Amino acid sequence: RNSIPRVLRALESGSVKIVGDGTNKLNIVYAEDVAEGAVLAATSPLAVCRAYNLSSSGEVTQRELLDALTDHLR
């Protein structure tokens, strides 16, 4: 909700910076996956006093994400 609109504006203005060669992996997470993780953490006794990092399955590089967004803008 916040990140993608900022990236789209940066792409449109030509001010996107690529980190290194763009093969760096990004942690993309869907809201539904965050909600599911929060419910699981809140309802499991095993989750007490633990911290979690959530991500969705699959991998995407910075270059792949920017290419997909650029294709969308055309």
C-alpha positions as CSV (number, residue, x, y, z in Angstrom):
1,R,0.0,0.0,0.0
2,N,2.9,2.4,0.7
3,S,5.9,1.0,-1.0
4,I,4.6,0.2,-4.5
5,P,3.1,3.6,-5.1
6,R,6.4,5.3,-4.1
7,V,8.4,3.0,-6.4
8,L,5.9,3.6,-9.3
9,R,6.3,7.4,-8.9
10,A,10.1,7.0,-8.8
11,L,10.0,4.9,-12.0
12,E,7.8,7.5,-13.7
13,S,10.2,10.2,-12.7
14,G,13.3,8.2,-13.7
15,S,14.8,8.4,-10.2
16,V,14.9,4.7,-9.2
17,K,18.3,3.6,-7.9
18,I,19.4,0.0,-8.5
19,V,21.4,-1.5,-5.7
20,G,24.5,-3.2,-7.2
21,D,23.6,-5.1,-10.3
22,G,19.9,-5.6,-9.3
23,T,20.2,-9.3,-8.4
24,N,19.7,-8.6,-4.7
25,K,16.7,-10.5,-3.3
26,L,13.7,-8.6,-2.0
27,N,11.4,-9.7,0.8
28,I,7.9,-9.3,-0.7
29,V,5.1,-10.2,1.6
30,Y,1.4,-10.3,0.8
31,A,-1.1,-8.8,3.4
32,E,-3.0,-12.0,3.6
33,D,0.2,-13.9,4.6
34,V,0.9,-11.3,7.3
35,A,-2.6,-11.6,8.7
36,E,-2.3,-15.4,8.7
37,G,1.1,-15.2,10.5
38,A,-0.3,-12.8,13.1
39,V,-3.3,-15.1,13.8
40,L,-1.0,-18.1,14.1
41,A,1.4,-16.2,16.4
42,A,-1.5,-15.0,18.6
43,T,-3.2,-18.3,19.0
44,S,-0.2,-20.7,19.4
45,P,1.2,-21.3,22.9
46,L,4.5,-22.1,21.2
47,A,4.7,-18.5,19.9
48,V,4.8,-16.8,23.4
49,C,7.9,-14.5,23.7
50,R,9.1,-15.2,20.2
51,A,9.7,-12.9,17.3
52,Y,8.9,-13.7,13.7
53,N,10.0,-12.5,10.2
54,L,7.3,-13.1,7.7
55,S,7.6,-13.4,3.9
56,S,5.7,-15.0,1.1
57,S,6.9,-17.9,-0.8
58,G,9.1,-17.4,-3.8
59,E,12.0,-15.1,-4.6
60,V,12.2,-11.9,-6.6
61,T,15.2,-9.7,-7.3
62,Q,15.2,-5.9,-7.4
63,R,15.6,-6.0,-11.2
64,E,12.7,-8.5,-11.7
65,L,10.4,-6.3,-9.6
66,L,11.3,-3.1,-11.3
67,D,11.0,-4.8,-14.8
68,A,7.5,-6.1,-13.9
69,L,6.4,-2.7,-12.6
70,T,7.9,-0.9,-15.7
71,D,5.9,-3.4,-17.9
72,H,2.8,-2.5,-16.0
73,L,3.3,1.3,-16.6
74,R,3.6,0.9,-20.4
